[in-house]
Amino acid sequence: MTKKAPEKGKPAAKPSGGTKIDMVFTKQNYILTIVAFAVVVVGFFLMYGDKENIYSFRRITLAPIVVVSGFLIGVVAIMYKPKAGNGAD
């Protein structure tokens, strides 16, 4: 017995009302992504400054460390997968 393919122009069958669709990212992923974005923005603000103090510790050392930390948090936010059965939404 073969299954019939949906005809052209007609949408495929939709899941019933009781079916839950699992999302790729959870609420925790989005929160970590927002935190990562905020850390990167703070790092760029630390780089900003006047012309007299171009080679200060804040602009040459601290700001790049903060920006790279923000990018690393972003990678963790994308890769983070909560454990099954912990009640996460």
C-alpha positions in Angstrom: 0.0 0.0 0.0 1.5 3.4 -1.0 0.8 6.7 0.6 -0.6 9.4 -1.6 1.5 12.6 -1.9 -0.4 15.8 -1.3 -1.6 17.4 -4.5 0.1 20.5 -5.8 -1.4 23.7 -4.3 -2.9 22.0 -1.3 -1.2 22.3 2.1 -0.1 19.2 4.0 -2.1 18.0 6.9 -1.7 20.2 10.1 -0.9 18.6 13.5 -3.9 18.1 15.7 -4.7 20.7 18.4 -3.1 18.5 21.2 0.3 18.1 19.5 3.1 20.1 21.0 5.7 21.5 18.7 9.2 21.4 20.3 11.3 24.5 19.7 15.0 24.4 19.0 15.9 27.1 21.6 14.4 27.4 25.1 13.8 30.4 27.3 17.3 29.9 28.8 18.9 30.1 25.4 17.3 33.4 24.7 18.3 34.8 28.1 21.9 33.8 27.5 21.8 35.4 24.1 20.6 38.7 25.5 23.3 38.6 28.2 25.9 37.9 25.5 24.8 40.8 23.5 24.8 43.1 26.5 28.4 42.0 27.4 29.6 42.7 23.9 28.0 46.1 23.9 29.6 46.9 27.3 33.0 45.9 25.8 32.5 48.2 22.9 31.6 51.1 25.2 34.8 50.4 27.1 36.8 50.8 23.9 35.2 54.2 23.3 37.1 57.2 24.7 39.0 60.4 24.1 42.0 60.8 21.8 44.4 61.6 24.6 44.1 58.2 26.2 44.5 55.9 23.2 46.8 53.3 24.8 45.1 52.9 28.2 44.6 49.6 30.0 40.9 49.9 29.6 40.9 50.3 25.8 43.8 48.0 24.9 43.3 45.1 27.4 40.1 45.2 29.3 37.7 46.0 26.5 38.8 43.2 24.1 38.7 40.7 27.0 35.1 41.7 27.7 34.1 41.6 24.0 35.6 38.1 23.5 33.9 37.0 26.7 30.6 38.2 25.3 31.2 36.2 22.1 32.0 33.1 24.1 28.8 33.5 26.1 27.0 33.7 22.7 28.5 30.4 21.6 27.4 28.8 24.9 23.9 30.3 24.4 23.6 28.6 21.0 25.1 25.3 22.1 23.3 25.0 25.5 20.8 22.2 25.6 18.8 21.7 28.9 18.7 18.3 30.3 15.5 16.3 29.6 12.9 16.2 32.3 13.9 19.3 34.3 10.7 21.1 33.6 12.3 23.7 31.3 9.9 25.4 28.8 
